[in-house]
């Protein structure tokens, strides 16, 4: 029982809480900064019921494991690797949002708008979907940081599957909006999510 109030638990859970608050808070602040307060909604926080369930499961796994197997949470090389992934994922995602500016949206655009241009510079020069890449790294990193083996696998699988479905759908519209320009761009860049072309 004392392990639940140990330095290990305090450090890892504090890091997780700060990572989640910073991620969602900065998403909302950027949405307001780029699109204006009237166009930013609570959806800009990117918190869904599925996301809440995933985070609760992650926390439950952590508490069960630290109670019954406290030593498995003390692998600092693994935990620090996860923390590094959280920071890298956050940087990649925020660079993507800032670089795209008004062309970035949390929702897939199905109608072409005048201020929606194809972004091919900055991080987009190398990765077509850097915000997805950053989110995948960030979300899996949160679980590695907590030394949560089950949630690490679950987050990786669920987030990857989400992007496996989302990327072709989004690129269908991008090809309609930008035609040959997008085709050429897609040939010279990676998607940013492993095993998705």
C-alpha positions in Angstrom: 0.0 0.0 0.0 2.8 2.4 0.8 4.1 2.0 -2.9 1.0 3.9 -4.0 2.4 6.9 -2.1 6.0 6.4 -3.0 8.3 8.7 -4.9 7.9 6.5 -8.0 4.2 6.9 -8.1 4.3 10.6 -7.3 6.8 11.2 -10.1 5.2 9.1 -12.8 1.6 10.2 -12.0 2.7 13.9 -11.8 4.4 13.6 -15.2 1.4 12.0 -16.7 -1.0 14.6 -15.3 1.2 17.5 -16.5 1.6 15.8 -20.0 -2.2 15.5 -20.3 -2.9 19.0 -19.1 -0.2 20.6 -21.3 -1.3 18.6 -24.4 -5.0 19.4 -24.2 -4.5 23.0 -22.9 -2.0 23.8 -25.7 -4.3 22.3 -28.3 -7.1 24.6 -27.2 -4.9 27.7 -26.9 -3.5 27.1 -30.4 -7.0 26.6 -31.8 -8.0 29.9 -30.3 -4.8 31.6 -31.6 -5.1 30.3 -35.1 -8.9 30.2 -35.7 -10.2 32.7 -33.3 -12.1 32.3 -30.1 -15.5 32.1 -31.9 -14.3 29.2 -34.0 -12.6 27.2 -31.3 -14.9 24.8 -29.4 -14.5 22.3 -26.6 -13.9 19.7 -29.4 -10.5 21.5 -29.8 -9.5 19.9 -26.4 -9.6 16.5 -28.2 -11.3 14.8 -25.3 -13.8 12.1 -26.3 -15.6 9.4 -24.2 -13.2 6.7 -25.8 -10.2 8.8 -24.7 -11.5 9.1 -21.1 -12.1 5.3 -21.0 -8.6 4.7 -22.2 -7.1 7.1 -19.7 -9.1 5.5 -16.8 -7.9 2.0 -17.9 -4.4 3.3 -18.0 -4.7 4.7 -14.5 -6.3 1.5 -13.2 -3.5 -0.6 -14.7 -0.9 1.6 -13.1 -2.5 1.4 -9.7 -3.0 -2.4 -9.8 0.6 -2.9 -10.9 2.2 -0.5 -8.5 0.2 -2.2 -5.7 1.0 -5.8 -6.6 4.2 -5.4 -8.6 5.9 -2.2 -7.4 9.3 -3.1 -8.8 8.0 -3.1 -12.3 7.4 0.6 -12.1 11.0 1.4 -11.1 12.6 0.8 -14.5 13.8 4.4 -14.9 15.4 3.9 -18.3 12.0 2.8 -19.6 10.1 5.5 -17.8 12.5 8.2 -19.0 12.3 6.9 -22.5 8.5 7.3 -22.3 9.0 10.9 -21.0 11.3 11.6 -23.9 8.7 10.3 -26.3 6.1 12.5 -24.7 8.2 15.6 -25.3 9.2 14.6 -28.8 5.6 13.8 -29.8 4.4 17.0 -28.3 7.0 19.0 -30.2 6.3 17.3 -33.5 2.5 17.8 -33.1 2.8 21.5 -32.1 5.2 22.2 -34.9 2.7 20.7 -37.3 -0.1 22.8 -36.0 1.9 26.0 -36.0 3.4 25.4 -39.4 0.0 24.6 -41.0 -1.7 27.6 -39.3 -5.2 28.1 -40.7 -4.8 25.0 -42.9 -4.8 22.9 -39.7 -8.1 21.6 -38.3 -9.0 19.0 -35.8 -11.8 17.9 -38.1 -11.3 16.6 -41.6 -12.3 19.2 -44.2 -14.6 17.8 -46.8 -15.1 21.1 -48.6 -12.2 23.2 -49.9 -12.0 26.6 -48.2 -10.0 29.5 -49.5 -7.6 29.6 -46.6 -6.9 25.9 -46.9 -3.6 25.5 -48.7 -1.3 22.6 -49.1 1.6 22.9 -46.6 4.8 21.4 -47.9 7.4 23.2 -45.8 8.8 22.8 -42.3 8.0 19.5 -40.7 5.6 18.8 -43.6 8.6 18.7 -46.0 9.3 15.2 -44.6 6.0 14.0 -43.1 2.5 14.3 -44.6 0.7 13.9 -41.3 3.1 15.2 -38.6 0.3 15.9 -36.2 -0.8 12.3 -36.3 2.9 11.2 -36.0 3.3 13.4 -32.9 0.1 12.2 -31.3 1.0 8.5 -31.8 4.5 9.1 -30.3 2.9 11.2 -27.4 0.1 8.7 -26.5 2.4 5.6 -26.6 5.0 7.6 -24.7 2.6 8.4 -21.9 2.1 4.7 -21.2 5.8 3.8 -21.5 6.5 6.6 -19.0 4.1 4.9 -16.6 5.7 1.5 -17.3 2.2 0.2 -18.3 2.9 -2.8 -20.6 -0.8 -3.5 -21.3 -1.8 0.1 -22.0 1.3 0.6 -24.1 0.2 -2.2 -26.4 -3.4 -1.1 -26.3 -2.7 2.6 -27.0 -0.3 1.7 -29.9 -2.9 -0.6 -31.5 -5.9 1.6 -31.0 -4.2 4.9 -32.1 -2.6 3.2 -35.1 -5.9 1.6 -36.2 -7.6 5.0 -35.8 -5.0 6.6 -38.2 -5.1 3.6 -40.5 -8.8 4.5 -41.2 -8.4 8.3 -41.0 -5.4 8.9 -43.2 -6.9 7.4 -46.4 -10.2 9.1 -45.8 -8.5 12.5 -45.3 -6.2 12.0 -48.3 -9.2 11.3 -50.5 -10.3 14.9 -49.9 -6.8 16.3 -50.1 -6.4 14.7 -53.6 -9.7 16.3 -54.6 -8.6 19.7 -53.3 -5.0 19.7 -54.6 -4.9 17.1 -57.4 -1.5 16.4 -59.0 0.2 18.7 -56.5 -0.9 16.4 -53.7 0.0 13.3 -55.6 3.6 14.6 -56.1 3.8 15.6 -52.5 2.6 12.2 -51.3 5.2 10.4 -53.4 8.1 12.3 -51.8 7.0 12.1 -48.1 6.1 9.5 -45.6 2.7 9.4 -43.8 4.4 9.7 -40.4 2.5 6.6 -39.0 4.4 3.3 -39.4 3.0 0.9 -42.0 0.6 3.4 -43.5 1.6 4.7 -46.9 
